[in-house]
Amino acid sequence: MYYMYVLKGHMQRQLYIGSTNDLRRRLDEHAHAKSPYTSKANDWQLVYYEAYKNREDARERERMLKTFGSATATSRNASRVQ
C-alpha cells in the first residue's frame, strides 16, 4: 500500500504534503526531525491521508496537491500586490 499524506504545523501554520509506502515509519521520521523540511518544528500532526495500490498514483496525487497549493499561494500573493 502507498500513501499520500498531509501534515499540519500548528505554530508555523504550514502544511507538508508527502507520499510513502510506510506511513507509520514516515510519521516517526517527521516526529524525530529526520526530514529536512519538517525538522524545523516538532508540532507536526497528521491531518489527512489517502491510500493507493501503487506508488505512481500516490505520487501523482501528491504532485496535484502541491501544485494546487502553489497556485493558491501565488494567487493570494498576487492579490496583495494589486
MMTF fields as JSON, N, C-alpha, C and O atoms, coordinates in Angstrom:
{
  "mmtfVersion": "1.0.0",
  "mmtfProducer": "UNKNOWN",
  "numBonds": 327,
  "numAtoms": 328,
  "numGroups": 82,
  "numChains": 1,
  "numModels": 1,
  "chainsPerModel": [1],
  "groupsPerChain": [82],
  "chainIdList": ["A"],
  "bondAtomList": [4, 2, 8, 6, 12, 10, 16, 14, 20, 18, 24, 22, 28, 26, 32, 30, 36, 34, 40, 38, 44, 42, 48, 46, 52, 50, 56, 54, 60, 58, 64, 62, 68, 66, 72, 70, 76, 74, 80, 78, 84, 82, 88, 86, 92, 90, 96, 94, 100, 98, 104, 102, 108, 106, 112, 110, 116, 114, 120, 118, 124, 122, 128, 126, 132, 130, 136, 134, 140, 138, 144, 142, 148, 146, 152, 150, 156, 154, 160, 158, 164, 162, 168, 166, 172, 170, 176, 174, 180, 178, 184, 182, 188, 186, 192, 190, 196, 194, 200, 198, 204, 202, 208, 206, 212, 210, 216, 214, 220, 218, 224, 222, 228, 226, 232, 230, 236, 234, 240, 238, 244, 242, 248, 246, 252, 250, 256, 254, 260, 258, 264, 262, 268, 266, 272, 270, 276, 274, 280, 278, 284, 282, 288, 286, 292, 290, 296, 294, 300, 298, 304, 302, 308, 306, 312, 310, 316, 314, 320, 318, 324, 322],
  "bondOrderList": [1, 1, 1, 1, 1, 1, 1, 1, 1, 1, 1, 1, 1, 1, 1, 1, 1, 1, 1, 1, 1, 1, 1, 1, 1, 1, 1, 1, 1, 1, 1, 1, 1, 1, 1, 1, 1, 1, 1, 1, 1, 1, 1, 1, 1, 1, 1, 1, 1, 1, 1, 1, 1, 1, 1, 1, 1, 1, 1, 1, 1, 1, 1, 1, 1, 1, 1, 1, 1, 1, 1, 1, 1, 1, 1, 1, 1, 1, 1, 1, 1],
  "groupList": [{"groupName": "MET", "atomNameList": ["N", "CA", "C", "O"], "elementList": ["N", "C", "C", "O"], "formalChargeList": [0, 0, 0, 0], "bondAtomList": [1, 0, 2, 1, 3, 2], "bondOrderList": [1, 1, 2], "singleLetterCode": "M", "chemCompType": "L-PEPTIDE LINKING"}, {"groupName": "TYR", "atomNameList": ["N", "CA", "C", "O"], "elementList": ["N", "C", "C", "O"], "formalChargeList": [0, 0, 0, 0], "bondAtomList": [1, 0, 2, 1, 3, 2], "bondOrderList": [1, 1, 2], "singleLetterCode": "Y", "chemCompType": "L-PEPTIDE LINKING"}, {"groupName": "VAL", "atomNameList": ["N", "CA", "C", "O"], "elementList": ["N", "C", "C", "O"], "formalChargeList": [0, 0, 0, 0], "bondAtomList": [1, 0, 2, 1, 3, 2], "bondOrderList": [1, 1, 2], "singleLetterCode": "V", "chemCompType": "L-PEPTIDE LINKING"}, {"groupName": "LEU", "atomNameList": ["N", "CA", "C", "O"], "elementList": ["N", "C", "C", "O"], "formalChargeList": [0, 0, 0, 0], "bondAtomList": [1, 0, 2, 1, 3, 2], "bondOrderList": [1, 1, 2], "singleLetterCode": "L", "chemCompType": "L-PEPTIDE LINKING"}, {"groupName": "LYS", "atomNameList": ["N", "CA", "C", "O"], "elementList": ["N", "C", "C", "O"], "formalChargeList": [0, 0, 0, 0], "bondAtomList": [1, 0, 2, 1, 3, 2], "bondOrderList": [1, 1, 2], "singleLetterCode": "K", "chemCompType": "L-PEPTIDE LINKING"}, {"groupName": "GLY", "atomNameList": ["N", "CA", "C", "O"], "elementList": ["N", "C", "C", "O"], "formalChargeList": [0, 0, 0, 0], "bondAtomList": [1, 0, 2, 1, 3, 2], "bondOrderList": [1, 1, 2], "singleLetterCode": "G", "chemCompType": "PEPTIDE LINKING"}, {"groupName": "HIS", "atomNameList": ["N", "CA", "C", "O"], "elementList": ["N", "C", "C", "O"], "formalChargeList": [0, 0, 0, 0], "bondAtomList": [1, 0, 2, 1, 3, 2], "bondOrderList": [1, 1, 2], "singleLetterCode": "H", "chemCompType": "L-PEPTIDE LINKING"}, {"groupName": "GLN", "atomNameList": ["N", "CA", "C", "O"], "elementList": ["N", "C", "C", "O"], "formalChargeList": [0, 0, 0, 0], "bondAtomList": [1, 0, 2, 1, 3, 2], "bondOrderList": [1, 1, 2], "singleLetterCode": "Q", "chemCompType": "L-PEPTIDE LINKING"}, {"groupName": "ARG", "atomNameList": ["N", "CA", "C", "O"], "elementList": ["N", "C", "C", "O"], "formalChargeList": [0, 0, 0, 0], "bondAtomList": [1, 0, 2, 1, 3, 2], "bondOrderList": [1, 1, 2], "singleLetterCode": "R", "chemCompType": "L-PEPTIDE LINKING"}, {"groupName": "ILE", "atomNameList": ["N", "CA", "C", "O"], "elementList": ["N", "C", "C", "O"], "formalChargeList": [0, 0, 0, 0], "bondAtomList": [1, 0, 2, 1, 3, 2], "bondOrderList": [1, 1, 2], "singleLetterCode": "I", "chemCompType": "L-PEPTIDE LINKING"}, {"groupName": "SER", "atomNameList": ["N", "CA", "C", "O"], "elementList": ["N", "C", "C", "O"], "formalChargeList": [0, 0, 0, 0], "bondAtomList": [1, 0, 2, 1, 3, 2], "bondOrderList": [1, 1, 2], "singleLetterCode": "S", "chemCompType": "L-PEPTIDE LINKING"}, {"groupName": "THR", "atomNameList": ["N", "CA", "C", "O"], "elementList": ["N", "C", "C", "O"], "formalChargeList": [0, 0, 0, 0], "bondAtomList": [1, 0, 2, 1, 3, 2], "bondOrderList": [1, 1, 2], "singleLetterCode": "T", "chemCompType": "L-PEPTIDE LINKING"}, {"groupName": "ASN", "atomNameList": ["N", "CA", "C", "O"], "elementList": ["N", "C", "C", "O"], "formalChargeList": [0, 0, 0, 0], "bondAtomList": [1, 0, 2, 1, 3, 2], "bondOrderList": [1, 1, 2], "singleLetterCode": "N", "chemCompType": "L-PEPTIDE LINKING"}, {"groupName": "ASP", "atomNameList": ["N", "CA", "C", "O"], "elementList": ["N", "C", "C", "O"], "formalChargeList": [0, 0, 0, 0], "bondAtomList": [1, 0, 2, 1, 3, 2], "bondOrderList": [1, 1, 2], "singleLetterCode": "D", "chemCompType": "L-PEPTIDE LINKING"}, {"groupName": "GLU", "atomNameList": ["N", "CA", "C", "O"], "elementList": ["N", "C", "C", "O"], "formalChargeList": [0, 0, 0, 0], "bondAtomList": [1, 0, 2, 1, 3, 2], "bondOrderList": [1, 1, 2], "singleLetterCode": "E", "chemCompType": "L-PEPTIDE LINKING"}, {"groupName": "ALA", "atomNameList": ["N", "CA", "C", "O"], "elementList": ["N", "C", "C", "O"], "formalChargeList": [0, 0, 0, 0], "bondAtomList": [1, 0, 2, 1, 3, 2], "bondOrderList": [1, 1, 2], "singleLetterCode": "A", "chemCompType": "L-PEPTIDE LINKING"}, {"groupName": "PRO", "atomNameList": ["N", "CA", "C", "O"], "elementList": ["N", "C", "C", "O"], "formalChargeList": [0, 0, 0, 0], "bondAtomList": [1, 0, 2, 1, 3, 2], "bondOrderList": [1, 1, 2], "singleLetterCode": "P", "chemCompType": "L-PEPTIDE LINKING"}, {"groupName": "TRP", "atomNameList": ["N", "CA", "C", "O"], "elementList": ["N", "C", "C", "O"], "formalChargeList": [0, 0, 0, 0], "bondAtomList": [1, 0, 2, 1, 3, 2], "bondOrderList": [1, 1, 2], "singleLetterCode": "W", "chemCompType": "L-PEPTIDE LINKING"}, {"groupName": "PHE", "atomNameList": ["N", "CA", "C", "O"], "elementList": ["N", "C", "C", "O"], "formalChargeList": [0, 0, 0, 0], "bondAtomList": [1, 0, 2, 1, 3, 2], "bondOrderList": [1, 1, 2], "singleLetterCode": "F", "chemCompType": "L-PEPTIDE LINKING"}],
  "groupTypeList": [0, 1, 1, 0, 1, 2, 3, 4, 5, 6, 0, 7, 8, 7, 3, 1, 9, 5, 10, 11, 12, 13, 3, 8, 8, 8, 3, 13, 14, 6, 15, 6, 15, 4, 10, 16, 1, 11, 10, 4, 15, 12, 13, 17, 7, 3, 2, 1, 1, 14, 15, 1, 4, 12, 8, 14, 13, 15, 8, 14, 8, 14, 8, 0, 3, 4, 11, 18, 5, 10, 15, 11, 15, 11, 10, 8, 12, 15, 10, 8, 2, 7],
  "groupIdList": [1, 2, 3, 4, 5, 6, 7, 8, 9, 10, 11, 12, 13, 14, 15, 16, 17, 18, 19, 20, 21, 22, 23, 24, 25, 26, 27, 28, 29, 30, 31, 32, 33, 34, 35, 36, 37, 38, 39, 40, 41, 42, 43, 44, 45, 46, 47, 48, 49, 50, 51, 52, 53, 54, 55, 56, 57, 58, 59, 60, 61, 62, 63, 64, 65, 66, 67, 68, 69, 70, 71, 72, 73, 74, 75, 76, 77, 78, 79, 80, 81, 82],
  "secStructList": [7, 3, 3, 3, 3, 3, 3, 3, 3, 6, 6, 6, 6, 3, 3, 3, 3, 3, 3, 3, 1, 7, 2, 2, 2, 2, 2, 2, 2, 2, 2, 6, 6, 7, 1, 6, 6, 4, 4, 4, 7, 1, 7, 3, 3, 3, 3, 3, 3, 3, 3, 3, 1, 1, 2, 2, 2, 2, 2, 2, 2, 2, 2, 2, 2, 2, 2, 2, 2, 2, 2, 2, 2, 2, 2, 2, 2, 2, 2, 2, 2, 7],
  "xCoordList": [0.849, 0.0, 0.894, 1.965, 0.458, 1.172, 0.235, -0.986, 0.817, 0.022, 0.459, 1.647, -0.501, -0.276, -0.81, -1.898, -0.054, -0.465, -0.221, 0.584, -0.935, -0.799, -0.559, -1.311, 0.503, 0.808, 0.551, 0.711, 0.158, -0.044, 0.83, 0.847, 1.558, 2.356, 1.568, 1.315, 1.183, 0.322, 1.034, 0.437, 2.271, 2.976, 3.279, 3.146, 3.681, 4.034, 2.841, 2.927, 1.74, 0.562, 0.918, 0.499, 1.695, 2.127, 1.6, 1.238, 1.565, 1.205, 2.403, 3.191, 2.529, 3.538, 2.795, 2.001, 3.046, 2.401, 3.477, 4.501, 3.248, 4.227, 3.573, 2.35, 4.416, 3.927, 4.952, 6.137, 4.482, 5.341, 4.689, 3.492, 5.484, 4.929, 4.778, 4.272, 5.213, 5.107, 4.759, 5.643, 3.478, 3.02, 3.494, 3.912, 3.441, 3.888, 5.365, 5.746, 6.199, 7.63, 7.883, 8.68, 7.196, 7.407, 6.962, 7.629, 5.856, 5.409, 6.42, 6.67, 7.001, 8.037, 9.262, 9.863, 9.631, 10.766, 10.487, 11.371, 9.282, 8.932, 8.973, 9.452, 8.475, 8.431, 9.826, 10.022, 10.795, 12.157, 13.13, 14.333, 12.602, 13.401, 14.35, 15.483, 13.898, 14.717, 14.379, 14.891, 13.532, 13.173, 13.609, 13.219, 14.405, 14.913, 13.826, 13.989, 12.74, 11.704, 10.985, 10.781, 10.602, 9.812, 10.669, 10.129, 11.977, 12.844, 12.884, 13.355, 12.404, 12.424, 11.401, 11.451, 10.486, 9.457, 9.115, 9.371, 8.549, 8.198, 6.712, 6.303, 5.919, 4.48, 3.64, 2.46, 4.225, 3.512, 2.517, 2.821, 1.312, 0.271, -0.335, -0.545, -0.613, -1.278, -2.72, -3.467, -3.106, -4.482, -5.279, -6.506, -4.561, -5.27, -4.347, -3.136, -4.916, -4.151, -5.086, -6.281, -4.512, -5.218, -4.347, -3.123, -4.96, -4.236, -4.401, -5.478, -3.318, -3.304, -2.654, -1.843, -3.017, -2.439, -1.061, -0.265, -0.771, 0.552, 1.179, 0.497, 2.497, 3.296, 2.967, 2.872, 2.795, 2.568, 1.307, 1.308, 0.243, -0.996, -0.809, -1.294, -0.108, 0.141, 0.999, 0.721, 2.029, 2.903, 2.17, 2.38, 1.317, 0.544, -0.385, -0.506, -1.03, -1.919, -1.112, -1.55, 0.071, 0.957, 1.305, 1.199, 1.713, 2.065, 0.876, 1.023, -0.304, -1.501, -1.786, -2.06, -1.723, -1.986, -0.915, -1.226, 0.341, 1.414, 1.241, 1.453, 0.864, 0.629, -0.537, -0.462, -1.606, -2.764, -2.371, -2.773, -1.593, -1.152, -0.297, -0.436, 0.591, 1.435, 0.604, 0.851, -0.37, -1.236, -2.05, -2.238, -2.53, -3.309, -2.44, -2.865, -1.224, -0.319, 0.062, 0.114, 0.327, 0.678, -0.49, -0.292, -1.687, -2.879, -3.063, -3.378, -2.872, -3.009, -1.97, -2.288, -0.724, 0.338, 0.089, 0.339, -0.4, -0.676, -1.783, -1.72, -2.797, -3.89, -3.451, -4.032, -2.446, -1.919, -1.146, -1.138, -0.49, 0.319, -0.547, -0.173, -1.7, -2.54, -3.199, -3.933],
  "yCoordList": [-1.177, 0.0, 1.24, 1.239, 2.275, 3.557, 4.65, 4.543, 5.687, 6.738, 8.122, 8.379, 9.001, 10.436, 10.994, 10.618, 11.886, 12.389, 13.886, 14.468, 14.49, 15.921, 16.101, 15.593, 16.834, 17.2, 18.677, 19.456, 19.068, 20.484, 20.856, 20.174, 21.955, 22.512, 23.641, 24.663, 23.471, 24.459, 25.79, 26.85, 25.754, 27.002, 27.805, 29.029, 27.118, 27.819, 28.012, 28.754, 27.353, 27.399, 26.977, 27.597, 25.917, 25.403, 23.996, 23.303, 23.585, 22.221, 21.552, 22.195, 20.279, 19.46, 18.331, 17.63, 18.152, 17.109, 16.139, 16.55, 14.851, 13.852, 12.552, 12.414, 11.588, 10.252, 9.242, 9.553, 8.027, 6.987, 5.623, 5.519, 4.586, 3.226, 2.704, 1.601, 3.49, 3.093, 4.337, 5.061, 4.566, 5.801, 5.909, 6.988, 4.843, 4.897, 5.259, 6.089, 4.627, 4.923, 6.386, 7.069, 6.85, 8.224, 9.24, 10.257, 8.982, 9.887, 9.903, 10.95, 8.741, 8.672, 9.489, 10.17, 9.425, 10.221, 11.711, 12.47, 12.131, 13.546, 13.938, 15.018, 13.071, 13.359, 13.456, 14.153, 12.766, 12.768, 13.578, 13.314, 14.556, 15.52, 14.863, 15.314, 13.802, 13.134, 13.587, 13.032, 14.577, 15.154, 16.617, 17.355, 17.054, 18.432, 19.506, 20.444, 19.379, 20.415, 20.452, 21.523, 19.287, 19.256, 19.275, 19.344, 19.215, 19.224, 20.587, 20.697, 21.617, 22.974, 23.156, 24.145, 22.218, 22.307, 20.892, 19.921, 20.786, 19.458, 19.321, 18.444, 20.173, 20.147, 19.656, 19.993, 18.877, 18.384, 17.309, 16.41, 17.422, 16.429, 15.975, 16.774, 14.682, 14.13, 14.622, 14.402, 15.291, 15.792, 15.092, 15.182, 14.38, 13.733, 12.731, 12.944, 11.641, 10.733, 9.971, 9.834, 9.482, 8.653, 7.435, 7.553, 6.274, 5.039, 4.668, 4.824, 4.175, 3.784, 2.422, 2.009, 1.731, 0.418, 0.503, -0.429, 1.627, 1.746, 3.109, 4.097, 3.119, 4.31, 5.48, 6.622, 5.201, 6.259, 7.069, 8.293, 6.394, 7.114, 8.0, 9.131, 7.486, 8.288, 9.504, 10.602, 9.323, 10.438, 11.462, 12.666, 10.987, 11.895, 12.77, 13.973, 12.153, 12.926, 13.933, 15.065, 13.521, 14.443, 15.644, 16.791, 15.379, 16.476, 17.383, 18.603, 16.791, 17.584, 18.538, 19.718, 18.033, 18.892, 19.962, 21.095, 19.612, 20.602, 21.69, 22.868, 21.311, 22.29, 23.195, 24.409, 22.619, 23.409, 24.377, 25.541, 23.915, 24.774, 25.921, 27.046, 25.655, 26.71, 27.724, 28.927, 27.246, 28.154, 29.025, 30.213, 28.463, 29.229, 30.285, 31.429, 29.91, 30.863, 31.985, 33.151, 31.633, 32.639, 33.587, 34.796, 33.063, 33.879, 34.84, 36.013, 34.357, 35.221, 36.334, 37.487, 35.989, 36.991, 38.025, 39.214, 37.579, 38.499, 39.468, 40.643, 39.0, 39.881, 40.919, 42.002, 40.607, 41.58, 42.703, 43.84, 42.366, 43.355, 44.365, 45.533, 43.937, 44.824, 45.894, 46.711],
  "zCoordList": [0.0, 0.0, 0.0, 0.607, -0.67, -0.738, -0.251, -0.371, 0.293, 0.92, 0.477, 0.283, 0.322, 0.194, 1.505, 1.941, 2.134, 3.442, 3.567, 2.84, 4.505, 4.771, 6.263, 7.095, 6.587, 7.963, 8.143, 7.203, 9.322, 9.622, 10.801, 11.826, 10.638, 11.727, 12.368, 11.729, 13.607, 14.261, 14.518, 14.327, 14.939, 15.246, 13.968, 13.956, 12.911, 11.674, 10.748, 9.77, 11.047, 10.172, 8.753, 7.775, 8.667, 7.373, 7.169, 8.12, 5.898, 5.534, 4.886, 4.192, 5.114, 4.451, 3.759, 4.387, 2.475, 1.682, 1.229, 0.682, 1.455, 1.07, 0.667, 0.699, 0.28, -0.044, 0.45, 0.572, 0.734, 1.278, 1.123, 0.854, 1.296, 1.301, 2.737, 2.945, 3.721, 5.126, 5.946, 6.403, 6.121, 6.756, 8.204, 8.625, 8.966, 10.366, 10.48, 11.306, 9.641, 9.655, 9.291, 9.934, 8.257, 7.796, 8.844, 9.036, 9.516, 10.578, 11.719, 12.316, 12.023, 13.055, 12.64, 13.471, 11.368, 10.872, 11.019, 11.416, 10.706, 10.881, 12.356, 12.701, 13.214, 14.654, 15.257, 16.253, 14.668, 15.216, 14.351, 14.343, 13.63, 12.858, 11.859, 11.693, 11.194, 10.187, 8.777, 7.805, 8.662, 7.371, 7.388, 8.292, 6.415, 6.444, 6.587, 7.367, 5.856, 5.892, 7.229, 7.8, 7.729, 8.957, 10.217, 11.321, 10.081, 11.263, 11.939, 13.071, 11.276, 11.836, 12.953, 13.684, 13.088, 14.132, 14.59, 13.877, 15.755, 16.259, 16.553, 17.314, 15.962, 16.256, 15.072, 14.978, 14.181, 13.01, 13.403, 14.187, 12.837, 13.097, 11.78, 10.867, 11.696, 10.521, 10.507, 11.46, 9.417, 9.318, 8.217, 8.178, 7.308, 6.204, 5.524, 5.455, 5.022, 4.179, 3.252, 3.513, 2.168, 1.205, 0.906, 0.843, 0.722, 0.424, -1.046, -1.622, -1.641, -3.055, -3.208, -2.38, -4.272, -4.543, -5.171, -5.057, -5.841, -6.458, -6.186, -5.913, -6.272, -5.953, -6.88, -6.431, -8.154, -9.133, -8.808, -8.935, -8.393, -8.057, -6.827, -6.793, -5.823, -4.618, -4.946, -4.466, -5.752, -6.131, -6.998, -6.852, -7.894, -8.743, -7.892, -8.124, -6.916, -6.026, -5.213, -5.011, -4.744, -4.018, -4.901, -4.467, -6.119, -7.039, -7.308, -7.365, -7.475, -7.743, -6.576, -6.792, -5.357, -4.201, -4.026, -3.659, -4.284, -4.171, -5.227, -4.941, -6.428, -7.491, -7.126, -7.312, -6.613, -6.195, -5.087, -5.113, -4.116, -3.018, -3.51, -3.03, -4.465, -5.023, -5.782, -5.696, -6.518, -7.282, -6.333, -6.598, -5.248, -4.272, -3.608, -3.451, -3.217, -2.569, -3.529, -3.138, -4.787, -5.788, -6.004, -6.116, -6.062, -6.243, -5.068, -5.271, -3.855, -2.679, -2.691, -2.4, -3.03, -3.064, -4.16, -3.961, -5.309, -6.41, -6.032, -6.394, -5.311, -4.946, -3.914, -3.845, -3.123, -2.156, -2.829, -2.356, -3.951, -4.663, -5.369, -5.479, -5.851, -6.668, -5.874, -6.429]
}
